[in-house]
């Protein structure tokens, strides 16, 4: 079985920052997933759940309300590992 593309990332070398995680073709358009990495993987402590939840609501509200980014935003939410958001 092939590994999922995002699971093939070397998390030992990954640093904090904003990265293009993947680009998927959806019909004639490209759907880009951005990795907003706030903490380095495998380096505790991770982001506190209430703080991550607050960032999720602030980011989602801003992006979905924005005149340019609103119609182009599909999802904004936390990573399960609590090191950032997508």
Secondary structure, 3 states (H helix, E strand, C coil): CCCCHHHHCCCCCCCCEEEEEEEEEECCEEEEEEEEECCCCCCCCCCCHHHHHHHHHHHHHHHHHCCCCHHHCCCCCECCCCCEEC
